[in-house]
């Protein structure tokens, strides 16, 4: 899933985000449950300028993979 809280934190710290105040408002909208509308709003804001900045600069910092591995060890004698 998306890390909207992490995105908001990163945008708050990055003063170079185009339309930063509006981006933060949109991200808060997603945090309040309107994810589909927020995704669309980010993509069309300023002709996509803010979205492309996020994709190139902020999203890579938020990417992660979490794995859980369970196994049973059998001792051979």
KOLGU-4560 file (N, C-alpha, C; in nm, 3 decimals, padded with zeros to 5 digits):
<recs>
<n_xx: 00.081 n_yy: -00.119 n_zz: 00.000 ca_xx: 00.000 ca_yy: 00.000 ca_zz: 00.000 c_xx: 00.085 c_yy: 00.125 c_zz: 00.000 mol: A seq: 1 type: UNK>
<n_xx: 00.019 n_yy: 00.233 n_zz: -00.007 ca_xx: 00.088 ca_yy: 00.362 ca_zz: -00.010 c_xx: 00.122 c_yy: 00.409 c_zz: 00.131 mol: A seq: 2 type: UNK>
<n_xx: 00.231 n_yy: 00.481 n_zz: 00.142 ca_xx: 00.274 ca_yy: 00.538 ca_zz: 00.269 c_xx: 00.240 c_yy: 00.687 c_zz: 00.269 mol: A seq: 3 type: UNK>
<n_xx: 00.112 n_yy: 00.719 n_zz: 00.288 ca_xx: 00.068 ca_yy: 00.858 ca_zz: 00.283 c_xx: 00.127 c_yy: 00.941 c_zz: 00.396 mol: A seq: 4 type: UNK>
<n_xx: 00.140 n_yy: 00.882 n_zz: 00.515 ca_xx: 00.200 ca_yy: 00.954 ca_zz: 00.628 c_xx: 00.346 c_yy: 00.987 c_zz: 00.599 mol: A seq: 5 type: UNK>
<n_xx: 00.418 n_yy: 00.891 n_zz: 00.542 ca_xx: 00.557 ca_yy: 00.915 ca_zz: 00.505 c_xx: 00.569 c_yy: 01.020 c_zz: 00.396 mol: A seq: 6 type: UNK>
<n_xx: 00.475 n_yy: 01.017 n_zz: 00.301 ca_xx: 00.475 ca_yy: 01.117 ca_zz: 00.194 c_xx: 00.452 c_yy: 01.256 c_zz: 00.252 mol: A seq: 7 type: UNK>
<n_xx: 00.357 n_yy: 01.269 n_zz: 00.343 ca_xx: 00.330 ca_yy: 01.399 ca_zz: 00.404 c_xx: 00.453 c_yy: 01.450 c_zz: 00.478 mol: A seq: 8 type: UNK>
<n_xx: 00.518 n_yy: 01.364 n_zz: 00.553 ca_xx: 00.638 ca_yy: 01.403 ca_zz: 00.627 c_xx: 00.749 c_yy: 01.449 c_zz: 00.531 mol: A seq: 9 type: UNK>
<n_xx: 00.768 n_yy: 01.376 n_zz: 00.423 ca_xx: 00.872 ca_yy: 01.412 ca_zz: 00.326 c_xx: 00.841 c_yy: 01.544 c_zz: 00.257 mol: A seq: 10 type: UNK>
<n_xx: 00.715 n_yy: 01.566 n_zz: 00.222 ca_xx: 00.676 ca_yy: 01.691 ca_zz: 00.155 c_xx: 00.691 c_yy: 01.809 c_zz: 00.251 mol: A seq: 11 type: UNK>
<n_xx: 00.659 n_yy: 01.789 n_zz: 00.378 ca_xx: 00.675 ca_yy: 01.896 ca_zz: 00.477 c_xx: 00.821 c_yy: 01.938 c_zz: 00.488 mol: A seq: 12 type: UNK>
<n_xx: 00.914 n_yy: 01.844 n_zz: 00.473 ca_xx: 01.057 ca_yy: 01.873 ca_zz: 00.486 c_xx: 01.119 c_yy: 01.931 c_zz: 00.359 mol: A seq: 13 type: UNK>
<n_xx: 01.061 n_yy: 01.902 n_zz: 00.244 ca_xx: 01.120 ca_yy: 01.942 ca_zz: 00.115 c_xx: 01.055 c_yy: 02.072 c_zz: 00.067 mol: A seq: 14 type: UNK>
<n_xx: 01.127 n_yy: 02.180 n_zz: 00.081 ca_xx: 01.073 ca_yy: 02.311 ca_zz: 00.043 c_xx: 01.068 c_yy: 02.333 c_zz: -00.107 mol: A seq: 15 type: UNK>
<n_xx: 01.123 n_yy: 02.240 n_zz: -00.186 ca_xx: 01.126 ca_yy: 02.255 ca_zz: -00.331 c_xx: 01.009 c_yy: 02.188 c_zz: -00.402 mol: A seq: 16 type: UNK>
<n_xx: 00.921 n_yy: 02.121 n_zz: -00.328 ca_xx: 00.806 ca_yy: 02.054 ca_zz: -00.390 c_xx: 00.717 c_yy: 02.160 c_zz: -00.456 mol: A seq: 17 type: UNK>
<n_xx: 00.692 n_yy: 02.147 n_zz: -00.585 ca_xx: 00.601 ca_yy: 02.242 ca_zz: -00.652 c_xx: 00.462 c_yy: 02.235 c_zz: -00.588 mol: A seq: 18 type: UNK>
<n_xx: 00.401 n_yy: 02.351 n_zz: -00.569 ca_xx: 00.266 ca_yy: 02.358 ca_zz: -00.510 c_xx: 00.262 c_yy: 02.283 c_zz: -00.376 mol: A seq: 19 type: UNK>
<n_xx: 00.365 n_yy: 02.300 n_zz: -00.297 ca_xx: 00.383 ca_yy: 02.224 ca_zz: -00.173 c_xx: 00.262 c_yy: 02.229 c_zz: -00.080 mol: A seq: 20 type: UNK>
<n_xx: 00.207 n_yy: 02.346 n_zz: -00.057 ca_xx: 00.092 ca_yy: 02.360 ca_zz: 00.033 c_xx: -00.027 c_yy: 02.281 c_zz: -00.019 mol: A seq: 21 type: UNK>
<n_xx: -00.052 n_yy: 02.287 n_zz: -00.149 ca_xx: -00.163 ca_yy: 02.214 ca_zz: -00.209 c_xx: -00.136 c_yy: 02.063 c_zz: -00.206 mol: A seq: 22 type: UNK>
<n_xx: -00.012 n_yy: 02.024 n_zz: -00.229 ca_xx: 00.023 ca_yy: 01.882 ca_zz: -00.221 c_xx: -00.004 c_yy: 01.829 c_zz: -00.080 mol: A seq: 23 type: UNK>
<n_xx: 00.034 n_yy: 01.905 n_zz: 00.021 ca_xx: 00.009 ca_yy: 01.862 ca_zz: 00.159 c_xx: -00.141 c_yy: 01.851 c_zz: 00.187 mol: A seq: 24 type: UNK>
<n_xx: -00.220 n_yy: 01.942 n_zz: 00.133 ca_xx: -00.365 ca_yy: 01.935 ca_zz: 00.150 c_xx: -00.420 c_yy: 01.808 c_zz: 00.086 mol: A seq: 25 type: UNK>
<n_xx: -00.372 n_yy: 01.778 n_zz: -00.033 ca_xx: -00.418 ca_yy: 01.659 ca_zz: -00.106 c_xx: -00.377 c_yy: 01.531 c_zz: -00.032 mol: A seq: 26 type: UNK>
<n_xx: -00.255 n_yy: 01.527 n_zz: 00.019 ca_xx: -00.209 ca_yy: 01.409 ca_zz: 00.092 c_xx: -00.292 c_yy: 01.390 c_zz: 00.219 mol: A seq: 27 type: UNK>
<n_xx: -00.327 n_yy: 01.498 n_zz: 00.286 ca_xx: -00.415 ca_yy: 01.488 ca_zz: 00.403 c_xx: -00.550 c_yy: 01.432 c_zz: 00.364 mol: A seq: 28 type: UNK>
<n_xx: -00.596 n_yy: 01.466 n_zz: 00.246 ca_xx: -00.723 ca_yy: 01.412 ca_zz: 00.194 c_xx: -00.712 c_yy: 01.259 c_zz: 00.184 mol: A seq: 29 type: UNK>
<n_xx: -00.599 n_yy: 01.210 n_zz: 00.136 ca_xx: -00.578 ca_yy: 01.066 ca_zz: 00.127 c_xx: -00.573 c_yy: 01.003 c_zz: 00.265 mol: A seq: 30 type: UNK>
<n_xx: -00.508 n_yy: 01.070 n_zz: 00.358 ca_xx: -00.500 ca_yy: 01.019 ca_zz: 00.495 c_xx: -00.638 c_yy: 01.010 c_zz: 00.559 mol: A seq: 31 type: UNK>
<n_xx: -00.730 n_yy: 01.093 n_zz: 00.512 ca_xx: -00.868 ca_yy: 01.091 ca_zz: 00.563 c_xx: -00.957 c_yy: 00.994 c_zz: 00.487 mol: A seq: 32 type: UNK>
<n_xx: -00.898 n_yy: 00.914 n_zz: 00.398 ca_xx: -00.971 ca_yy: 00.807 ca_zz: 00.334 c_xx: -01.009 c_yy: 00.825 c_zz: 00.188 mol: A seq: 33 type: UNK>
<n_xx: -00.988 n_yy: 00.942 n_zz: 00.131 ca_xx: -01.026 ca_yy: 00.964 ca_zz: -00.009 c_xx: -00.905 c_yy: 00.946 c_zz: -00.100 mol: A seq: 34 type: UNK>
<n_xx: -00.854 n_yy: 00.823 n_zz: -00.105 ca_xx: -00.729 ca_yy: 00.792 ca_zz: -00.175 c_xx: -00.740 c_yy: 00.811 c_zz: -00.326 mol: A seq: 35 type: UNK>
<n_xx: -00.846 n_yy: 00.760 n_zz: -00.387 ca_xx: -00.860 ca_yy: 00.769 ca_zz: -00.533 c_xx: -00.864 c_yy: 00.915 c_zz: -00.579 mol: A seq: 36 type: UNK>
<n_xx: -00.939 n_yy: 00.996 n_zz: -00.508 ca_xx: -00.949 ca_yy: 01.138 ca_zz: -00.544 c_xx: -00.813 c_yy: 01.208 c_zz: -00.524 mol: A seq: 37 type: UNK>
<n_xx: -00.743 n_yy: 01.172 n_zz: -00.419 ca_xx: -00.612 ca_yy: 01.232 ca_zz: -00.392 c_xx: -00.510 c_yy: 01.195 c_zz: -00.498 mol: A seq: 38 type: UNK>
<n_xx: -00.508 n_yy: 01.068 n_zz: -00.539 ca_xx: -00.415 ca_yy: 01.025 ca_zz: -00.644 c_xx: -00.439 c_yy: 01.105 c_zz: -00.772 mol: A seq: 39 type: UNK>
<n_xx: -00.564 n_yy: 01.119 n_zz: -00.809 ca_xx: -00.597 ca_yy: 01.194 ca_zz: -00.931 c_xx: -00.557 c_yy: 01.340 c_zz: -00.915 mol: A seq: 40 type: UNK>
<n_xx: -00.589 n_yy: 01.399 n_zz: -00.801 ca_xx: -00.558 ca_yy: 01.541 ca_zz: -00.778 c_xx: -00.408 c_yy: 01.567 c_zz: -00.786 mol: A seq: 41 type: UNK>
<n_xx: -00.327 n_yy: 01.476 n_zz: -00.733 ca_xx: -00.181 ca_yy: 01.494 ca_zz: -00.741 c_xx: -00.133 c_yy: 01.489 c_zz: -00.885 mol: A seq: 42 type: UNK>
<n_xx: -00.192 n_yy: 01.400 n_zz: -00.965 ca_xx: -00.147 ca_yy: 01.384 ca_zz: -01.103 c_xx: -00.182 c_yy: 01.504 c_zz: -01.190 mol: A seq: 43 type: UNK>
<n_xx: -00.290 n_yy: 01.573 n_zz: -01.160 ca_xx: -00.331 ca_yy: 01.685 ca_zz: -01.246 c_xx: -00.290 c_yy: 01.821 c_zz: -01.192 mol: A seq: 44 type: UNK>
<n_xx: -00.246 n_yy: 01.828 n_zz: -01.069 ca_xx: -00.205 ca_yy: 01.955 ca_zz: -01.009 c_xx: -00.091 c_yy: 02.018 c_zz: -01.089 mol: A seq: 45 type: UNK>
<n_xx: -00.108 n_yy: 02.140 n_zz: -01.129 ca_xx: -00.006 ca_yy: 02.214 ca_zz: -01.206 c_xx: 00.039 c_yy: 02.140 c_zz: -01.330 mol: A seq: 46 type: UNK>
<n_xx: -00.055 n_yy: 02.077 n_zz: -01.398 ca_xx: -00.022 ca_yy: 02.005 ca_zz: -01.520 c_xx: 00.069 c_yy: 01.886 c_zz: -01.497 mol: A seq: 47 type: UNK>
<n_xx: 00.068 n_yy: 01.833 n_zz: -01.376 ca_xx: 00.151 ca_yy: 01.716 ca_zz: -01.344 c_xx: 00.288 c_yy: 01.750 c_zz: -01.289 mol: A seq: 48 type: UNK>
<n_xx: 00.321 n_yy: 01.878 n_zz: -01.282 ca_xx: 00.454 ca_yy: 01.920 ca_zz: -01.237 c_xx: 00.486 c_yy: 01.868 c_zz: -01.097 mol: A seq: 49 type: UNK>
<n_xx: 00.393 n_yy: 01.885 n_zz: -01.005 ca_xx: 00.416 ca_yy: 01.839 ca_zz: -00.867 c_xx: 00.429 c_yy: 01.687 c_zz: -00.863 mol: A seq: 50 type: UNK>
<n_xx: 00.343 n_yy: 01.618 n_zz: -00.938 ca_xx: 00.344 ca_yy: 01.472 ca_zz: -00.939 c_xx: 00.478 c_yy: 01.419 c_zz: -00.991 mol: A seq: 51 type: UNK>
<n_xx: 00.528 n_yy: 01.476 n_zz: -01.099 ca_xx: 00.655 ca_yy: 01.429 ca_zz: -01.154 c_xx: 00.772 c_yy: 01.456 c_zz: -01.059 mol: A seq: 52 type: UNK>
<n_xx: 00.762 n_yy: 01.565 n_zz: -00.984 ca_xx: 00.864 ca_yy: 01.593 ca_zz: -00.882 c_xx: 00.859 c_yy: 01.485 c_zz: -00.774 mol: A seq: 53 type: UNK>
<n_xx: 00.737 n_yy: 01.452 n_zz: -00.729 ca_xx: 00.722 ca_yy: 01.348 ca_zz: -00.626 c_xx: 00.775 c_yy: 01.214 c_zz: -00.675 mol: A seq: 54 type: UNK>
<n_xx: 00.741 n_yy: 01.178 n_zz: -00.798 ca_xx: 00.784 ca_yy: 01.050 ca_zz: -00.855 c_xx: 00.937 c_yy: 01.043 c_zz: -00.863 mol: A seq: 55 type: UNK>
<n_xx: 00.999 n_yy: 01.151 n_zz: -00.904 ca_xx: 01.144 ca_yy: 01.150 ca_zz: -00.924 c_xx: 01.225 c_yy: 01.174 c_zz: -00.799 mol: A seq: 56 type: UNK>
<n_xx: 01.168 n_yy: 01.243 n_zz: -00.702 ca_xx: 01.246 ca_yy: 01.285 ca_zz: -00.586 c_xx: 01.202 c_yy: 01.221 c_zz: -00.455 mol: A seq: 57 type: UNK>
<n_xx: 01.074 n_yy: 01.216 n_zz: -00.431 ca_xx: 01.026 ca_yy: 01.173 ca_zz: -00.299 c_xx: 00.984 c_yy: 01.026 c_zz: -00.296 mol: A seq: 58 type: UNK>
<n_xx: 00.912 n_yy: 00.981 n_zz: -00.397 ca_xx: 00.865 ca_yy: 00.841 ca_zz: -00.395 c_xx: 00.977 c_yy: 00.740 c_zz: -00.379 mol: A seq: 59 type: UNK>
<n_xx: 01.094 n_yy: 00.758 n_zz: -00.446 ca_xx: 01.200 ca_yy: 00.659 ca_zz: -00.428 c_xx: 01.244 c_yy: 00.643 c_zz: -00.282 mol: A seq: 60 type: UNK>
<n_xx: 01.239 n_yy: 00.750 n_zz: -00.205 ca_xx: 01.276 ca_yy: 00.744 ca_zz: -00.064 c_xx: 01.176 c_yy: 00.664 c_zz: 00.018 mol: A seq: 61 type: UNK>
<n_xx: 01.053 n_yy: 00.655 n_zz: -00.031 ca_xx: 00.946 ca_yy: 00.588 ca_zz: 00.044 c_xx: 00.932 c_yy: 00.441 c_zz: 00.009 mol: A seq: 62 type: UNK>
<n_xx: 00.997 n_yy: 00.397 n_zz: -00.097 ca_xx: 00.981 ca_yy: 00.258 ca_zz: -00.142 c_xx: 01.051 c_yy: 00.162 c_zz: -00.046 mol: A seq: 63 type: UNK>
<n_xx: 00.982 n_yy: 00.055 n_zz: -00.016 ca_xx: 01.042 ca_yy: -00.049 ca_zz: 00.068 c_xx: 00.967 c_yy: -00.180 c_zz: 00.047 mol: A seq: 64 type: UNK>
<n_xx: 01.032 n_yy: -00.285 n_zz: 00.083 ca_xx: 00.973 ca_yy: -00.418 ca_zz: 00.074 c_xx: 00.983 c_yy: -00.481 c_zz: 00.212 mol: A seq: 65 type: UNK>
<n_xx: 00.874 n_yy: -00.537 n_zz: 00.256 ca_xx: 00.874 ca_yy: -00.607 ca_zz: 00.384 c_xx: 00.842 c_yy: -00.753 c_zz: 00.357 mol: A seq: 66 type: UNK>
<n_xx: 00.925 n_yy: -00.841 n_zz: 00.410 ca_xx: 00.905 ca_yy: -00.985 ca_zz: 00.391 c_xx: 00.904 c_yy: -01.053 c_zz: 00.527 mol: A seq: 67 type: UNK>
<n_xx: 00.823 n_yy: -01.153 n_zz: 00.535 ca_xx: 00.820 ca_yy: -01.235 ca_zz: 00.656 c_xx: 00.844 c_yy: -01.379 c_zz: 00.611 mol: A seq: 68 type: UNK>
<n_xx: 00.945 n_yy: -01.439 n_zz: 00.667 ca_xx: 00.980 ca_yy: -01.575 ca_zz: 00.628 c_xx: 00.968 c_yy: -01.663 c_zz: 00.752 mol: A seq: 69 type: UNK>
<n_xx: 00.891 n_yy: -01.768 n_zz: 00.738 ca_xx: 00.876 ca_yy: -01.865 ca_zz: 00.846 c_xx: 00.930 c_yy: -01.998 c_zz: 00.797 mol: A seq: 70 type: UNK>
<n_xx: 01.004 n_yy: -02.066 n_zz: 00.883 ca_xx: 01.056 ca_yy: -02.196 ca_zz: 00.843 c_xx: 01.068 c_yy: -02.285 c_zz: 00.966 mol: A seq: 71 type: UNK>
<n_xx: 01.076 n_yy: -02.410 n_zz: 00.940 ca_xx: 01.097 ca_yy: -02.508 ca_zz: 01.045 c_xx: 01.230 c_yy: -02.576 c_zz: 01.019 mol: A seq: 72 type: UNK>
<n_xx: 01.313 n_yy: -02.576 n_zz: 01.118 ca_xx: 01.444 ca_yy: -02.638 ca_zz: 01.104 c_xx: 01.436 c_yy: -02.781 c_zz: 01.157 mol: A seq: 73 type: UNK>
<n_xx: 01.484 n_yy: -02.871 n_zz: 01.077 ca_xx: 01.489 ca_yy: -03.010 ca_zz: 01.122 c_xx: 01.635 c_yy: -03.048 c_zz: 01.140 mol: A seq: 74 type: UNK>
<n_xx: 01.664 n_yy: -03.103 n_zz: 01.254 ca_xx: 01.802 ca_yy: -03.139 ca_zz: 01.283 c_xx: 01.827 c_yy: -03.282 c_zz: 01.236 mol: A seq: 75 type: UNK>
<n_xx: 01.924 n_yy: -03.299 n_zz: 01.148 ca_xx: 01.958 ca_yy: -03.433 ca_zz: 01.098 c_xx: 02.079 c_yy: -03.484 c_zz: 01.174 mol: A seq: 76 type: UNK>
<n_xx: 02.071 n_yy: -03.610 n_zz: 01.214 ca_xx: 02.184 ca_yy: -03.669 ca_zz: 01.288 c_xx: 02.251 c_yy: -03.776 c_zz: 01.209 mol: A seq: 77 type: UNK>
</recs>
